[in-house]
């Protein structure tokens, strides 16, 4: 079977939250997270999880209504360990066009319980997707060299270039290990700085690649030479649109994803917050490349520190005929 390499996927996998909430461990370096405010009824733990589930369900329904294939991994039954960030699966696994399923070492100890390789493989197999190999990047018990999947890896599958912002969740050695493991032609690692002076915790909050366009907060790349390398490389293959640090940090305008539906029609998925954060000209720029679908993800963004792109794990594996 011929493998067609694409930059965007026509299937995404999402994980229904069971006990979504503020993660104390990830809050140490994720400046996008916000603690629930004491005394507000609608921010009690049970209510937070309820709101997250409502927002998750509405997003799944909206994507499916537009013909986008969404596979939902249900929460594990009778699990004892809390997984407040399980709604963000793209940090622990990814798929590639050749049928490889990769898992990654995550920094927070309480996120390791999110890794459900057998359950994901079963869900993909049941829906006709070919999984030929399962590979773990780094050690299963990796103590220091973390690499949080497509949270930190922005992959151009066509040009075989991988972009990544260095952080505690993206170790340089592990990044190079990934590039060698998957035989990518080029890996571009760069340093970033938020408005408060800290590294951006995940690259996918400041950068997104579509089929023909790229959205990037270039201002947060510290070194001018690195910034030029990133922009020059992007400009060879993409129509590049820059966003401000305010748009990135307050509106999650970098945390968007282009996907395709069953008719191969392109859509750009984002939160309502991101859509409001883009200017009119920027919206018109994006609409050249796909229909914008936005969803209310306010609780997920505020408490979890991630948005629409973080919730979607792309499925690039080949689907067998008949499914």
C-alpha positions as CSV (number, residue, x, y, z in Angstrom):
1,X,0.0,0.0,0.0
2,X,1.4,3.4,-1.0
3,X,2.0,5.8,1.9
4,X,1.0,9.4,1.2
5,X,2.8,11.8,3.4
6,X,0.7,14.8,4.5
7,X,1.1,17.7,6.9
8,X,-2.4,17.4,8.3
9,X,-4.4,14.5,9.5
10,X,-8.0,13.4,8.7
11,X,-8.5,11.7,12.0
12,X,-7.8,12.9,15.6
13,X,-7.9,11.0,18.9
14,X,-9.2,12.7,22.0
15,X,-9.3,11.5,25.6
16,X,-12.4,12.2,27.7
17,X,-11.5,13.7,31.0
18,X,-12.3,11.8,34.2
19,X,-10.8,14.1,36.9
20,X,-9.7,17.2,35.1
21,X,-8.3,19.9,37.4
22,X,-5.4,22.1,38.3
23,X,-2.2,20.0,38.2
24,X,0.2,21.2,40.9
25,X,3.2,19.4,39.3
26,X,2.8,20.9,35.9
27,X,1.9,24.3,37.3
28,X,5.5,24.7,38.3
29,X,6.5,25.7,34.7
30,X,3.3,26.1,32.9
31,X,2.5,29.8,33.1
32,X,-0.7,29.3,31.2
33,X,-2.3,27.4,34.1
34,X,-4.4,29.3,36.7
35,X,-5.3,28.1,40.2
36,X,-9.1,28.0,40.9
37,X,-10.0,31.0,43.0
38,X,-11.2,30.1,46.6
39,X,-14.8,30.6,47.4
40,X,-16.2,30.5,43.9
41,X,-18.8,27.7,43.6
42,X,-18.3,27.2,39.9
43,X,-14.5,26.6,40.4
44,X,-14.9,23.7,43.0
45,X,-13.1,20.5,41.8
46,X,-16.3,18.7,40.9
47,X,-17.7,21.6,39.0
48,X,-14.4,22.2,37.1
49,X,-14.4,18.6,35.9
50,X,-18.1,18.9,34.9
51,X,-17.4,22.0,32.9
52,X,-14.3,20.4,31.2
53,X,-16.5,17.4,30.2
54,X,-19.1,19.7,28.8
55,X,-16.6,21.6,26.8
56,X,-14.9,18.4,25.6
57,X,-18.2,16.8,24.5
58,X,-19.3,20.0,22.6
59,X,-16.0,20.1,20.8
60,X,-16.2,16.4,19.8
61,X,-19.8,16.9,18.6
62,X,-18.8,20.0,16.6
63,X,-15.9,18.3,14.9
64,X,-17.9,15.3,14.0
65,X,-20.8,17.5,12.7
66,X,-18.3,18.8,10.1
67,X,-17.3,15.3,9.0
68,X,-14.0,15.1,10.9
69,X,-13.3,11.7,12.3
70,X,-12.8,11.8,16.0
71,X,-11.8,8.7,18.0
72,X,-12.6,9.1,21.7
73,X,-10.6,7.2,24.3
74,X,-12.8,6.7,27.3
75,X,-11.3,7.0,30.9
76,X,-10.0,3.8,32.5
77,X,-12.4,1.9,34.7
78,X,-11.6,1.8,38.5
79,X,-8.2,3.7,38.1
80,X,-6.8,4.7,41.5
81,X,-4.4,7.4,40.2
82,X,-5.6,10.9,39.4
83,X,-4.8,12.2,35.9
84,X,-5.9,15.8,35.8
85,X,-4.1,16.4,32.4
86,X,-5.3,13.3,30.6
87,X,-7.4,15.6,28.3
88,X,-4.0,16.5,26.6
89,X,-2.9,13.2,25.0
90,X,-0.6,14.6,22.4
91,X,2.1,15.0,25.0
92,X,2.6,11.3,25.5
93,X,2.0,9.7,22.1
94,X,2.0,10.4,18.4
95,X,1.5,8.4,15.2
96,X,3.4,8.5,11.9
97,X,2.5,7.7,8.3
98,X,4.4,4.4,8.3
99,X,2.2,3.0,11.0
100,X,4.5,3.8,13.9
101,X,3.1,4.7,17.3
102,X,5.5,6.6,19.5
103,X,5.3,7.3,23.2
104,X,7.3,9.9,25.1
105,X,8.9,10.6,28.5
106,X,6.9,13.3,30.3
107,X,8.2,15.4,33.1
108,X,5.4,15.4,35.7
109,X,5.2,12.1,37.7
110,X,1.5,12.2,37.9
111,X,1.2,12.4,34.1
112,X,3.0,9.1,33.6
113,X,-0.3,7.3,34.4
114,X,-1.8,8.9,31.3
115,X,0.3,6.6,29.1
116,X,-2.2,3.9,28.0
117,X,-0.4,2.4,25.0
118,X,-2.5,-0.8,24.8
119,X,-5.8,1.1,25.0
120,X,-4.7,3.5,22.3
121,X,-3.4,0.7,20.1
122,X,-6.7,-1.2,20.6
123,X,-8.8,1.8,19.7
124,X,-6.8,2.4,16.5
125,X,-6.9,-1.2,15.5
126,X,-10.7,-1.5,16.1
127,X,-11.2,1.5,13.8
128,X,-9.0,0.1,11.0
129,X,-5.8,2.0,11.5
130,X,-2.6,0.1,10.8
131,X,-0.1,0.0,13.7
132,X,3.1,-1.6,12.6
133,X,5.5,-0.6,15.3
134,X,5.3,0.8,18.9
135,X,8.4,2.7,19.9
136,X,9.2,4.5,23.2
137,X,11.4,7.5,22.8
138,X,14.1,7.4,25.5
139,X,13.7,5.3,28.7
140,X,10.4,4.2,30.2
141,X,11.6,5.5,33.5
142,X,13.4,8.6,32.1
143,X,14.5,10.7,35.1
144,X,15.7,13.9,33.4
145,X,15.7,14.0,29.6
146,X,12.1,14.7,28.8
147,X,10.4,15.1,25.4
148,X,6.7,15.8,25.6
149,X,5.5,14.6,22.2
150,X,3.9,17.0,19.8
151,X,3.5,19.4,22.6
152,X,7.2,20.2,22.1
153,X,7.7,18.8,18.6
154,X,6.3,20.8,15.7
155,X,6.7,18.4,12.8
156,X,6.7,19.2,9.1
157,X,6.1,15.7,7.8
158,X,6.6,16.7,4.1
159,X,9.9,18.6,4.4
160,X,11.0,16.3,7.2
161,X,11.9,19.3,9.5
162,X,11.1,19.3,13.2
163,X,10.9,22.6,15.2
164,X,11.2,22.7,19.0
165,X,11.5,25.2,21.8
166,X,14.1,24.1,24.4
167,X,12.6,23.8,27.9
168,X,12.5,21.4,30.9
169,X,10.0,19.4,28.8
170,X,12.2,19.4,25.7
171,X,15.7,18.2,26.5
172,X,18.3,18.8,23.7
173,X,19.7,15.3,23.9
174,X,16.3,13.7,23.7
175,X,15.3,16.0,20.8
176,X,18.4,14.9,18.9
177,X,17.6,11.3,19.8
178,X,14.1,11.7,18.2
179,X,15.5,13.2,15.0
180,X,18.0,10.3,14.6
181,X,15.4,7.7,15.6
182,X,12.9,8.8,12.9
183,X,15.5,9.9,10.3
184,X,14.2,13.5,10.0
185,X,16.4,15.6,7.7
186,X,16.6,18.6,10.1
187,X,15.9,19.5,13.7
188,X,15.7,23.2,14.7
189,X,16.0,23.7,18.4
190,X,15.7,27.3,19.8
191,X,15.3,29.1,23.1
192,X,12.2,31.1,24.0
193,X,11.2,33.6,26.6
194,X,7.7,34.5,27.8
195,X,6.7,38.0,28.9
196,X,7.8,37.0,32.5
197,X,11.2,35.8,31.3
198,X,10.7,32.1,31.4
199,X,11.0,29.4,28.6
200,X,7.7,28.6,26.8
201,X,6.7,25.3,28.3
202,X,5.4,23.7,25.0
203,X,6.3,24.8,21.5
204,X,2.7,24.2,20.3
205,X,1.5,27.2,22.3
206,X,3.7,29.5,20.2
207,X,3.7,27.8,16.8
208,X,1.4,25.8,14.5
209,X,1.9,24.4,11.0
210,X,-0.9,23.8,8.5
211,X,-0.7,22.4,5.0
212,X,0.4,25.7,3.5
213,X,0.6,28.2,6.3
214,X,2.4,28.7,9.6
215,X,1.4,30.7,12.6
216,X,4.3,31.6,15.0
217,X,5.1,34.0,17.8
218,X,8.6,34.8,16.6
219,X,9.1,37.5,19.1
220,X,9.5,35.0,21.9
221,X,12.5,33.4,20.2
222,X,15.4,34.8,22.2
223,X,18.4,34.6,19.8
224,X,18.0,36.8,16.6
225,X,20.0,34.3,14.6
226,X,17.8,31.4,15.7
227,X,14.7,33.5,15.0
228,X,16.0,34.1,11.4
229,X,16.7,30.5,10.9
230,X,13.2,29.4,12.0
231,X,11.5,32.1,9.8
232,X,13.7,31.5,6.8
233,X,13.1,27.8,7.0
234,X,9.3,28.3,7.4
235,X,9.2,30.8,4.5
236,X,10.5,28.2,2.1
237,X,7.3,26.1,2.3
238,X,4.7,28.2,4.2
239,X,2.8,31.4,4.1
240,X,3.9,32.7,7.5
241,X,1.7,34.7,9.9
242,X,3.2,36.1,13.1
243,X,1.3,36.6,16.3
244,X,2.2,38.7,19.3
245,X,3.2,37.5,22.7
246,X,-0.1,38.8,24.1
247,X,-2.0,36.8,21.5
248,X,0.0,33.7,22.4
249,X,-0.2,34.1,26.2
250,X,-3.7,35.5,26.7
251,X,-5.6,33.9,23.8
252,X,-3.8,30.7,22.9
253,X,-3.6,31.9,19.2
254,X,-0.6,29.6,18.6
255,X,-2.4,26.6,19.9
256,X,-4.5,25.8,16.8
257,X,-4.5,22.9,14.4
258,X,-5.5,22.3,10.8
259,X,-7.3,19.0,10.1
260,X,-9.2,17.5,7.2
261,X,-12.6,15.8,7.1
262,X,-13.8,12.8,5.2
263,X,-14.2,14.8,2.1
264,X,-10.6,16.1,2.4
265,X,-11.9,19.6,3.2
266,X,-9.6,21.6,5.5
267,X,-10.6,23.1,8.9
268,X,-8.7,25.1,11.4
269,X,-9.6,24.2,15.0
270,X,-9.2,26.7,17.8
271,X,-10.9,28.0,21.0
272,X,-13.3,30.8,21.0
273,X,-10.7,32.7,23.0
274,X,-8.2,32.3,20.2
275,X,-10.7,33.3,17.6
276,X,-11.4,36.5,19.5
277,X,-7.7,37.1,19.9
278,X,-6.9,37.2,16.2
279,X,-7.3,40.4,14.3
280,X,-9.7,40.7,11.4
281,X,-6.9,40.5,8.9
282,X,-5.5,37.4,10.7
283,X,-8.8,35.7,10.5
284,X,-9.1,36.4,6.8
285,X,-5.5,35.0,6.4
286,X,-6.5,31.8,8.1
287,X,-9.8,31.5,6.2
288,X,-7.8,31.2,3.0
289,X,-6.6,27.8,4.2
290,X,-9.7,26.3,5.8
291,X,-13.0,26.8,7.6
292,X,-12.4,28.0,11.2
293,X,-14.1,25.9,13.9
294,X,-13.9,27.4,17.4
295,X,-15.2,26.1,20.7
296,X,-15.7,27.3,24.2
297,X,-12.7,25.8,26.1
298,X,-12.5,28.5,28.8
299,X,-12.3,26.1,31.8
300,X,-9.8,23.8,30.1
301,X,-7.6,26.8,29.1
302,X,-7.8,28.6,32.4
303,X,-7.2,25.6,34.7
304,X,-5.3,23.2,32.5
305,X,-3.1,25.7,30.7
306,X,-3.7,24.1,27.3
307,X,-6.2,24.7,24.4
308,X,-7.6,23.1,21.3
309,X,-4.4,21.7,19.8
310,X,-3.3,20.2,23.1
311,X,-6.6,18.2,23.2
312,X,-6.1,16.5,19.7
313,X,-3.6,13.8,18.9
314,X,-3.3,13.4,15.1
315,X,-3.7,10.0,13.6
316,X,-1.5,9.7,10.5
317,X,-1.6,5.9,10.3
318,X,-3.1,4.3,7.2
319,X,-6.7,3.2,7.5
320,X,-7.6,-0.1,6.0
321,X,-10.3,-0.3,3.2
322,X,-13.8,-0.9,4.5
323,X,-13.6,1.3,7.6
